[in-house]
Structures are given as structure tokens and as C-alpha cells.
């Protein structure tokens, strides 16, 4: 299946570099619009984005679990420090 997209070539005045967006920017003070072209892509028949989405979600889940574990260890360390203090 063929899919056509509009590509807007822009020059980013703040970062001195070229950008390509699928839409024209609303604010023209940061970007200089150099032109627009239609680009055609051939999408494979039966294309299914779900496997890639599932992998991305699994990666997010793994990162969230790691962040939770780090927070949990830090809380346990703080509790240990507080319970180790002697009360006079």
C-alpha cells in the first residue's frame, strides 16, 4: 500500500539546523519555511505496529520497575538511618 505524506523543510533559526516536519509551524519567528514536498512511502501489506508498541511498553515497564526499586531502596536506607539513631 502506498502512503503519501507532506514534508515541510524548515530551518531552525535558534539552533542553526534543518528540520523536517509533517506540518507547517504556527510560529514563524523560530523557523524559516524552505518548502513543502509530498513524499510517497510503500507500506508493506499486513503492516502491524502492535509488536513494536508492545516492546516499547515492556521497556517502559522495565524502566518503571527499576525506578521503583531504586526509590524503595532509598526509603529503606533512610528508615535504617533513622532507627539506628540513639535517643538521649
C-alpha positions as CSV (number, residue, x, y, z in Angstrom):
1,X,0.0,0.0,0.0
2,X,1.3,3.4,-0.9
3,X,1.0,6.3,1.6
4,X,1.7,9.9,0.8
5,X,2.9,12.4,3.4
6,X,3.6,16.1,3.3
7,X,7.1,17.0,4.4
8,X,7.9,20.6,5.3
9,X,11.6,21.5,5.2
10,X,12.4,24.2,7.8
11,X,15.5,25.9,9.1
12,X,15.6,26.3,12.8
13,X,16.9,29.8,13.5
14,X,17.6,29.1,17.2
15,X,19.8,26.0,16.7
16,X,21.1,26.8,13.2
17,X,20.0,23.5,11.7
18,X,17.5,21.9,9.3
19,X,14.3,20.2,10.4
20,X,11.6,18.3,8.6
21,X,8.1,18.2,10.0
22,X,4.8,16.8,8.8
23,X,3.1,20.1,9.3
24,X,3.9,23.8,8.8
25,X,4.9,25.5,12.1
26,X,2.4,28.0,13.6
27,X,5.2,30.3,14.8
28,X,7.4,31.6,12.1
29,X,9.7,33.5,14.4
30,X,11.9,30.5,15.2
31,X,11.6,28.7,11.8
32,X,12.2,29.6,8.2
33,X,10.0,27.5,5.9
34,X,12.0,26.4,2.9
35,X,9.4,24.4,1.1
36,X,7.0,21.5,1.1
37,X,7.1,18.3,-0.8
38,X,4.9,15.2,-1.0
39,X,6.8,12.0,-0.2
40,X,5.4,8.6,-1.0
41,X,6.2,5.5,1.0
42,X,5.4,1.9,0.2
43,X,3.9,0.4,3.4
44,X,4.2,-3.4,3.4
45,X,0.9,-5.3,3.2
46,X,-0.2,-6.6,6.5
47,X,1.8,-4.0,8.4
48,X,1.1,-4.3,12.1
49,X,2.6,-1.8,14.6
50,X,1.4,-3.7,17.6
51,X,4.6,-5.8,18.2
52,X,6.8,-2.6,18.2
53,X,4.3,-0.9,20.6
54,X,4.3,-4.0,22.9
55,X,8.1,-3.9,23.0
56,X,8.1,-0.2,23.8
57,X,5.6,-0.8,26.6
58,X,7.7,-3.6,28.0
59,X,10.7,-1.3,28.0
60,X,8.7,1.4,29.9
61,X,7.5,-1.2,32.4
62,X,11.1,-2.4,33.0
63,X,12.3,1.2,33.5
64,X,9.4,1.9,35.9
65,X,10.2,-1.2,37.9
66,X,13.9,-0.2,38.1
67,X,13.0,3.4,39.2
68,X,10.5,2.0,41.8
69,X,13.2,-0.4,43.2
70,X,15.7,2.5,43.4
71,X,13.2,4.6,45.3
72,X,12.3,1.6,47.6
73,X,16.0,1.0,48.4
74,X,16.5,4.7,49.2
75,X,13.4,4.8,51.5
76,X,14.7,1.6,53.3
77,X,18.1,3.3,53.7
78,X,16.5,6.4,55.3
79,X,14.4,4.2,57.7
80,X,17.6,2.3,58.7
81,X,19.4,5.5,59.4
82,X,16.6,6.9,61.5
83,X,16.2,3.7,63.5
84,X,20.0,3.5,64.1
85,X,20.0,6.9,65.9
86,X,20.3,6.8,69.6
87,X,17.7,8.8,71.5
88,X,19.2,10.6,74.6
